[in-house]
């Protein structure tokens, strides 16, 4: 998707080209011809060594394409955490997306990770065409025929033509985007008039139902608070802040989107919430699996800490996280802006 097309690696599921050339989908949309499909070139048909020559730090594996852009590892431990998060969101939302679209035609999944959302979408909507991109080719190769993945850096200029997609989805890109207004402008341009963008971003801030008088903010002296505050500072120094949630609605409006709807999901950590016990236990597992990956690169690269000190801080925070008497939770922001009907 970026301007350096020679460095993009794209790979398809069997039969994807047939899906791209459908004249009309089962949903009643008139699909584009292959000439209107997301751009590819001969240079994008194989995965270059730049993409698969992963970087190792402190025993964890990281992406090599656009090296150091994203702080989280791409190894099995971190990828398992991403898949757990996918199930949490799906349970809480009751479906794969909440945008008011009956059956999307051309779909782009930004920062697809393991590809689990794109694959589930392809299975659920067999006449849709789903393209997922990520910095790492960690997605499975056995995928639905109407699904495809590409290795790409979404923070660089896009080469997909304007109005290429009627639905663009992004989830948990925090820490990987330095310029959100620029990215939202690219998303707006790539949508057809009347298309939707859906953004789901987890707020990296643990809260507690024990402190309603303080907006549920936890005490500064708690190890858990120190841990995530250090993460915010490291991300700020890296130039990719992770405390941007209060700005997203305005950024979307400035990019030209209309009818920006926002909802906040309250995700318990642990089984203390009787109404969300299953989700809470999954969220606890996700947090424990992903905690080291969240802070290891951030703290060592940008705060100058050793891996040992970083792991000690992380262990202390996770020990407190396991205390269900604290009634901890996190929030996720779900935004569904509409691309204006005239294409803005």
C-alpha positions as CSV (number, residue, x, y, z in Angstrom):
1,X,0.0,0.0,0.0
2,X,2.9,2.4,0.3
3,X,4.8,4.2,-2.4
4,X,7.8,1.9,-2.3
5,X,5.9,-0.8,-4.2
6,X,9.0,-2.9,-4.8
7,X,9.2,-3.6,-1.1
8,X,5.6,-4.7,-0.6
9,X,5.0,-8.5,-0.4
10,X,1.5,-9.6,-1.2
11,X,0.2,-13.2,-1.1
12,X,-3.3,-14.5,-1.8
13,X,-5.6,-17.3,-0.9
14,X,-6.5,-19.7,-3.6
15,X,-9.1,-18.3,-5.9
16,X,-8.8,-14.8,-4.7
17,X,-8.4,-13.4,-8.2
18,X,-11.8,-15.0,-9.1
19,X,-13.3,-13.3,-6.1
20,X,-11.9,-10.0,-7.2
21,X,-13.5,-10.3,-10.6
22,X,-17.0,-11.0,-9.5
23,X,-19.5,-9.0,-11.5
24,X,-22.1,-8.9,-8.7
25,X,-21.8,-10.2,-5.1
26,X,-24.5,-12.0,-3.2
27,X,-25.1,-8.9,-1.2
28,X,-26.4,-7.0,-4.2
29,X,-23.3,-4.8,-4.6
30,X,-21.8,-4.3,-8.1
31,X,-18.2,-5.3,-7.5
32,X,-15.3,-3.7,-9.2
33,X,-13.4,-5.3,-12.0
34,X,-9.8,-6.5,-11.4
35,X,-8.7,-3.1,-12.8
36,X,-10.4,-1.5,-9.8
37,X,-9.0,-4.0,-7.3
38,X,-6.4,-3.0,-4.7
39,X,-3.1,-2.3,-6.5
40,X,-0.5,-5.1,-6.8
41,X,2.5,-5.5,-9.1
42,X,4.9,-8.3,-10.2
43,X,7.3,-7.1,-7.5
44,X,4.7,-7.9,-4.8
45,X,4.1,-11.6,-5.5
46,X,6.9,-13.0,-3.3
47,X,7.9,-12.3,0.3
48,X,11.3,-10.5,0.3
49,X,14.0,-11.4,2.7
50,X,13.6,-8.0,4.3
51,X,10.2,-9.0,5.5
52,X,11.0,-12.4,7.0
53,X,14.5,-11.7,8.4
54,X,13.0,-11.0,11.8
55,X,14.8,-9.0,14.5
56,X,15.4,-10.6,17.9
57,X,15.8,-8.6,21.1
58,X,15.9,-10.0,24.7
59,X,14.6,-13.3,23.5
60,X,11.6,-11.9,21.7
61,X,11.0,-11.7,17.9
62,X,10.1,-8.4,16.1
63,X,9.2,-7.3,12.6
64,X,12.0,-6.4,10.2
65,X,10.0,-4.5,7.6
66,X,9.9,-0.8,8.6
67,X,12.1,-1.9,11.5
68,X,11.3,-0.5,15.0
69,X,8.1,1.1,13.8
70,X,5.9,-1.0,16.1
71,X,6.9,-2.0,19.7
72,X,5.2,-5.3,20.1
73,X,6.8,-8.7,19.2
74,X,5.4,-10.8,16.4
75,X,6.2,-14.2,18.1
76,X,3.7,-16.9,19.1
77,X,3.3,-15.6,22.6
78,X,2.2,-12.2,21.4
79,X,0.1,-13.5,18.6
80,X,-1.8,-15.7,21.0
81,X,-2.6,-12.6,23.0
82,X,-4.0,-10.9,19.8
83,X,-6.3,-13.8,19.1
84,X,-7.6,-13.8,22.7
85,X,-8.4,-10.0,22.2
86,X,-10.2,-10.9,19.0
87,X,-12.5,-13.2,20.9
88,X,-13.0,-10.7,23.7
89,X,-14.1,-8.0,21.2
90,X,-16.4,-10.4,19.3
91,X,-18.1,-11.5,22.5
92,X,-18.6,-8.0,23.8
93,X,-19.8,-6.6,20.5
94,X,-21.8,-9.6,19.5
95,X,-20.5,-9.6,16.0
96,X,-17.3,-8.9,14.0
97,X,-18.1,-5.2,13.4
98,X,-20.8,-2.7,14.5
99,X,-20.9,-0.4,11.5
100,X,-24.3,-0.4,9.9
101,X,-23.4,-2.4,6.8
102,X,-25.4,-5.4,5.8
103,X,-22.8,-7.1,3.7
104,X,-19.6,-5.2,2.9
105,X,-18.1,-5.8,-0.6
106,X,-14.4,-4.7,-0.6
107,X,-12.9,-4.7,2.9
108,X,-9.5,-3.6,4.1
109,X,-8.2,-4.7,7.6
110,X,-5.4,-2.4,8.7
111,X,-2.8,-4.0,10.9
112,X,-4.4,-7.4,10.6
113,X,-1.9,-9.2,13.0
114,X,-2.6,-12.9,12.8
115,X,-5.4,-12.3,10.3
116,X,-8.0,-13.8,12.5
117,X,-10.6,-11.0,12.0
118,X,-10.0,-11.0,8.2
119,X,-10.4,-14.7,8.0
120,X,-13.5,-14.7,10.1
121,X,-14.9,-12.0,7.9
122,X,-14.1,-13.9,4.8
123,X,-15.9,-17.0,6.2
124,X,-18.9,-15.0,7.3
125,X,-19.2,-13.0,4.1
126,X,-18.1,-15.4,1.3
127,X,-19.0,-12.9,-1.5
128,X,-17.0,-10.1,0.1
129,X,-13.3,-9.5,-0.7
130,X,-11.1,-9.1,2.3
131,X,-7.6,-7.7,2.2
132,X,-5.5,-7.6,5.4
133,X,-2.2,-5.9,5.8
134,X,0.5,-5.9,8.5
135,X,4.3,-5.4,9.0
136,X,4.7,-9.1,9.5
137,X,3.6,-12.1,7.4
138,X,2.5,-14.1,10.4
139,X,-0.9,-15.0,9.0
140,X,-1.8,-18.6,8.0
141,X,-1.4,-19.6,4.4
142,X,-4.5,-21.8,4.4
143,X,-7.2,-19.1,4.1
144,X,-10.5,-18.6,2.5
145,X,-10.5,-18.0,-1.3
146,X,-11.9,-14.5,-0.9
147,X,-9.2,-13.4,1.6
148,X,-5.7,-12.0,1.0
149,X,-2.9,-10.6,3.0
150,X,-0.1,-8.1,2.2
151,X,3.0,-7.0,4.1
152,X,2.9,-3.2,4.2
153,X,3.5,-0.1,6.3
154,X,0.2,1.8,6.5
155,X,2.0,5.0,7.8
156,X,3.6,5.5,4.4
157,X,1.6,7.0,1.5
158,X,-1.0,4.6,0.1
159,X,-1.1,3.5,-3.5
160,X,-4.6,2.0,-3.5
161,X,-6.7,4.2,-5.8
162,X,-9.3,6.5,-4.2
163,X,-12.6,4.8,-3.5
164,X,-11.1,1.3,-3.4
165,X,-13.1,0.0,-0.4
166,X,-16.5,0.3,1.1
167,X,-15.4,-0.8,4.6
168,X,-12.0,-0.2,6.3
169,X,-11.4,-1.8,9.7
170,X,-8.6,-1.1,12.2
171,X,-8.1,-2.5,15.7
172,X,-5.5,-1.9,18.3
173,X,-3.0,0.1,16.2
174,X,-1.8,2.0,19.3
175,X,1.9,2.4,19.4
176,X,2.2,2.0,15.6
177,X,1.0,5.3,14.3
178,X,2.8,8.6,14.7
179,X,0.4,10.8,12.7
180,X,-3.2,9.8,13.2
181,X,-4.7,12.7,11.2
182,X,-2.6,11.6,8.2
183,X,-3.7,8.0,8.5
184,X,-7.3,9.0,8.8
185,X,-7.0,11.1,5.7
186,X,-5.7,8.1,3.7
187,X,-8.6,6.0,5.0
188,X,-11.1,8.7,4.0
189,X,-9.6,8.9,0.5
190,X,-9.7,5.1,0.1
191,X,-13.4,4.7,1.0
192,X,-16.2,5.0,-1.5
193,X,-18.9,7.6,-0.7
194,X,-21.1,6.2,1.9
195,X,-18.5,3.8,3.1
196,X,-17.5,3.2,6.7
197,X,-14.4,3.1,8.8
198,X,-14.4,1.3,12.1
199,X,-11.8,1.8,14.7
200,X,-11.4,-0.1,18.0
201,X,-8.6,1.0,20.3
202,X,-7.8,-0.3,23.7
203,X,-6.9,2.5,26.2
204,X,-3.7,1.6,28.0
205,X,-4.9,2.6,31.4
206,X,-6.1,0.2,34.1
207,X,-9.1,1.5,36.2
208,X,-10.7,0.2,39.3
209,X,-14.4,0.2,40.4
210,X,-13.1,0.8,43.9
211,X,-12.5,4.5,43.2
212,X,-15.7,6.0,41.7
213,X,-15.0,9.3,43.4
214,X,-11.8,9.6,41.4
215,X,-13.2,8.6,38.0
216,X,-12.0,5.0,38.7
217,X,-8.4,6.1,38.4
218,X,-6.1,3.9,40.4
219,X,-3.5,5.4,42.9
220,X,-0.2,6.7,41.6
221,X,1.8,4.5,43.9
222,X,0.4,1.2,42.6
223,X,2.9,-0.8,40.6
224,X,0.2,-1.2,37.9
225,X,-0.2,2.5,37.5
226,X,3.6,3.1,37.4
227,X,3.9,0.4,34.7
228,X,1.4,1.9,32.3
229,X,2.4,5.5,32.9
230,X,6.0,4.5,32.0
231,X,4.6,2.9,28.9
232,X,2.9,6.2,28.0
233,X,6.1,8.1,28.5
234,X,8.1,5.6,26.4
235,X,5.6,5.7,23.6
236,X,5.7,9.6,23.7
237,X,9.5,9.5,23.4
238,X,9.2,7.1,20.5
239,X,6.9,9.6,18.7
240,X,3.9,7.3,18.7
241,X,1.7,8.3,21.7
242,X,-0.8,5.7,23.0
243,X,-3.0,8.2,24.9
244,X,-4.8,9.6,21.9
245,X,-8.4,8.4,22.5
246,X,-9.8,11.8,23.5
247,X,-8.7,13.2,20.1
248,X,-10.0,10.6,17.7
249,X,-13.5,12.0,17.1
250,X,-12.2,15.4,16.2
251,X,-9.5,14.0,14.0
252,X,-12.1,11.9,12.1
253,X,-14.3,15.0,11.6
254,X,-11.3,17.0,10.3
255,X,-10.5,14.2,7.9
256,X,-14.0,14.6,6.4
257,X,-16.0,11.9,8.1
258,X,-19.5,12.4,9.2
259,X,-21.8,10.9,11.8
260,X,-18.9,9.8,14.1
261,X,-20.4,7.4,16.6
262,X,-18.5,6.4,19.7
263,X,-19.1,3.8,22.3
264,X,-16.8,2.7,25.1
265,X,-16.5,-1.0,26.1
266,X,-15.7,-1.7,29.8
267,X,-13.6,-4.9,29.9
268,X,-13.1,-6.4,33.3
269,X,-9.8,-8.0,34.2
270,X,-10.5,-11.3,36.0
271,X,-13.7,-12.9,37.1
272,X,-14.9,-10.3,39.6
273,X,-17.7,-9.0,37.3
274,X,-20.4,-11.7,37.5
275,X,-22.1,-10.5,34.3
276,X,-18.8,-10.6,32.3
277,X,-16.9,-13.4,34.0
278,X,-15.9,-15.2,30.8
279,X,-14.7,-12.0,29.2
280,X,-12.9,-11.0,32.3
281,X,-10.9,-14.2,32.5
282,X,-10.0,-14.0,28.8
283,X,-9.0,-10.4,29.4
284,X,-6.8,-11.3,32.3
285,X,-5.1,-14.0,30.2
286,X,-4.6,-11.6,27.4
287,X,-3.0,-9.0,29.7
288,X,-0.7,-11.5,31.3
289,X,0.4,-12.9,27.9
290,X,0.9,-9.5,26.4
291,X,2.4,-7.5,29.3
292,X,6.0,-8.2,28.7
293,X,5.6,-7.7,24.9
294,X,4.0,-4.3,25.6
295,X,6.8,-2.9,27.6
296,X,10.0,-4.8,26.8
297,X,11.0,-2.8,23.6
298,X,9.4,0.4,24.8
299,X,11.3,0.5,28.1
300,X,14.7,-0.7,26.8
301,X,14.7,1.4,23.7
302,X,13.2,4.6,24.9
303,X,13.6,4.6,28.7
304,X,17.1,3.1,28.8
305,X,16.1,0.3,31.2
306,X,17.7,-3.1,31.1
307,X,15.6,-6.1,30.1
308,X,15.9,-7.4,33.7
309,X,14.6,-4.2,35.2
310,X,11.8,-4.0,32.7
311,X,10.7,-7.6,33.5
312,X,10.8,-6.8,37.2
313,X,8.5,-3.8,36.8
314,X,6.2,-5.9,34.6
315,X,6.1,-8.8,37.1
316,X,5.2,-6.5,40.0
317,X,2.4,-4.9,37.9
318,X,1.0,-8.2,36.8
319,X,1.1,-9.5,40.4
320,X,-1.2,-6.7,41.4
321,X,-3.3,-7.3,38.3
322,X,-4.1,-10.7,39.6
323,X,-5.8,-9.4,42.7
324,X,-9.5,-9.6,41.8
325,X,-10.5,-7.7,44.9
326,X,-9.2,-4.6,43.2
327,X,-12.0,-4.8,40.6
328,X,-9.8,-3.7,37.7
329,X,-10.9,-3.1,34.2
330,X,-9.8,-1.4,30.9
331,X,-11.7,0.4,28.3
332,X,-11.8,0.1,24.5
333,X,-13.1,2.9,22.3
334,X,-15.2,1.9,19.3
335,X,-15.7,4.6,16.6
336,X,-17.7,4.2,13.4
337,X,-17.5,7.3,11.2
338,X,-19.3,7.5,7.9
339,X,-17.6,8.6,4.7
340,X,-19.9,11.4,3.4
341,X,-22.1,10.5,0.5
342,X,-20.6,12.9,-2.0
343,X,-17.0,11.7,-1.4
344,X,-15.9,14.9,0.3
